[in-house]
Amino acid sequence: MAITIIQKPTGGGLQYNVYEANRPIIYSVEDPGISAYFYHKYVAQIYIGTNPNPSTYATPIEMRVKANSERVGIFDVGGVASSFLKPQFTPHNSTSQIRPGTTYHKNARFSIHEIKDFSLNTDGFKYMQIRFFNFYSTTASGSPTLESSFTQSDDISLINGHIRISDDQVLHNYSSGVEAQGVPLYFNAFPSTANGILSDCPTEQFIGADEFHTFSLFNGTNTDIFSFATNTPTRGVGGVKFEIYDENDSLLSTTAEIPNNSSNGGHGDGVHSSNNGTQALLYVGVGSGNLNNNNLLTGLNWAYYDVIFTDLFASANPVFKSYRFRKIDNCRPYEQMRLCWVNRYGAWDYYTFTMRNIATVNTKRKFYKPISGDWDSKNGLEYLPQHGGEQVYNIEQTETLKLETDYITQETALFLEQLFVSPFVGVIRNSGGSTSDGSRTNRFEMVKLTTNSYERKKEKNHDLIRYTITVEKSKSNYTQRV
């Protein structure tokens, strides 16, 4: 008996095979000879790990299915795959810094949003292999056993992403990888226009004078990073630099390139090791707060800056298009509130709400009825003013925030749609008031988005676009307890 894989995720080699884990990942197998056996099932042993070829070291998760009427077994391994991937909340390695000389460690903890340079990933990128077996008995009275021979799938790479709601999904294409959904996996012949980060954000965004932001990008997983003939690196993200301008578009400063290496929290100058998936996906601090942590904006009356990722072999050249951050006018009468959320690629996106925000504190009281009177008195039962009736046991306080955007472009409106469907949303505060040793308190706080629906707005149908959302803080405060 020989199993043939007749349906699988397609691609052109390890560098191409990157898939969202939170989606159907379909493998279909067939063995024409199974009709001669009893109690037959197809068995898939799924191996997922940080290194390539996980079948050589990982503990498998097993799935069994019965063949359909055409003797085909169909496996959807997406649910298994998604359980191995998680968002990045803190830096992966101790070489990531929040400011020069202050690395991440148990006495100086900080969120992934506050890194001044680079960080590797922990559970944002995995490899998967599957072995397919026949499980059967040769007689009606015998017990089925697992056949020793198997058919093994190719390695595929997984990210903590999902397929977005769009008309493109009507055909339910279960074979195409992430690049078919628009993930920027490669650098094309025009680096100034090629996508490079794992985000659908506009190339120009707005940010406060001291706010955090990270980009996530593949580190040597790109389709033309390697020459397939020699398996040697040809291009890669060698580092990042910033061009800082004033309101008159005059260049104030061009920072030195920050190399993508282990000293700065990255790895390999743009080419990850062939045996470590934690190096295959990077986070880079690019917000004004991150630059302030790195002393790059000190003394500059800046109006905007460009983020430029440099080529491994030609540091003067951008490896893909640049991204611009414009400073938000601080003369607005409203308090700014910056949200971050996990986007459809499993990376973080950010947006600052600059219009009116309303904070509402909801209280929830728990009551109890104490014993009436003092039953331990020498004079017998005595009634005191605090005895009797129904009293408050404790009060739980939950803060709800109602946030409004300014009038925004259609591009920004489409970008914000991913906020409404993200399971991970947080408030990210600015870096003011940090302690001298680099420790942080409440810089990042998870919240619950309570806006359950949104109207997809387009300029053809709406002259002006504005969104209002409501979030609830996930941590409650308590008053005195009886």
C-alpha positions, 0 to 999 in steps of 0.5 A: 500500500502506498499513500499519495498526497493529492491536495496540499498547500502549494509553493516553490520551496521553503522560502515560498511556503509561508501560511497563516495558521488560523485558516483551513490548511488542507491535506488530502491523501489517497491509497487505492489499495485500502478496499482490501483491508478492514477497519481502515483509517488514514493517520496524520502525525503532525510535527511542529517546531522551531527548526526545519524538519520537525519530524526529526525532533518534535513530538507528533500530534495525531489525527485519524480520519476515515476514507470517503467514498472515493477512498480519499482521506481529508485532513484540516490541520489548521486547528492544530497549527494555530495552537502553536503560535502566539503574539509577541508580548515581550522581547524574545532575547536578553540582547533587546534593549529599551535604552542604551545599556538596559537590556531585557531581564527579570529586573527590567521588564518591558513590552515588545513595543518599547524596544529601541532596536530589534527583537527576535520572535518566540512563537510567531514563526514555526515549521510543520511537517506531516507523516501520513500512515495507513491504519488497518487490519488484514482480517475482520477478526484482527486488531488494526495496526499502524503501518510502518511505512509513511508518506511525508509532506514538505516543510511549510512555515507558519505565522500567526495570521488569518485570512481577511474577509474579502471577495477573493475568498469566495473560491475557497482556495485551500492551496495558496500560501500567504503571498497569494493573500498579499503578504510581502514575502519578497523584494522585487526588482524595484525596492523603492516600491516593494512591500516589506513589513507584515502590515497593511498600514499606510506608508504615511502614519501619524504619531505623537511626540513620544509614542511607541510603534514596531514593525515586523518583517521576515529575516531571510525568509524572502523569496529572493533572499537565497540563490536556489542554486547555491543556497547562499544569501543574495539580499537581506535587511542589513539594518534600519536608519532614520531620516528626520525632517522639520516642518519646512522639509529640511533634513535635520539628521540622518542616523547611522545605520542600526545593524540587524545583528545579535548585539542589537537584538536581531540576527544575521544581518538579514539572513536567519540561521537555517535551523532557527525559526526564532530568527526568521521573524523580527520586530523593529522599534520605529516609533517616536518613543522607540527613537527617544529611547535610543536618543535619536530625536534628542534636541531636534524640532522634528515634524516627520521622519522616514524609516528606511530598511537597508540592504545587506550588501548595499547599505546605502540602498533601501531594501524595500519602500520606506515608511513615514511618521508625521508628528501629531499636532499637540495643540489639540484639546483632547487627550490622545489615546494610542491603541495597538492590536494584532493584525492579520499577519500576527504582528502589531499595528498601532493607531492614535485616537486624537479626537474626544474620548470619554471615560466611563467607570462602571461599578458592580457591588456585591452585598451581604446581610450581617447578623443583626446585633451583637450576640457576644455582649455581656448584657445580652443581645445589643443592637448597634448602628452598623448592625442589620440590613444589607451592606456592601461586601466590595465594589468592583470598578471597570473603566470603559473608553469611548474613542473617536478618530479624526476624519480619515482616508479610505486607506486608513479606514480599511487599515483600521478594519483589522482592529475590529476583528483582532482578539488582542487589543491593548492601550500603549502609553508613552514613555514618560515617567520611566524609572532610571533603571529601565523598569516599566509600570503599566506601559502596555495594558490589554483591553477588551474591544466592545464594539461588535460591528462596524460599517465598512465605509468607502469614499464612493458612499461616504464623503467623510469617514470617521470611526467611533469605538468602545474599549473596556479595560480588562483589569478591574479595581476594587474598593475597600472590602468588608 
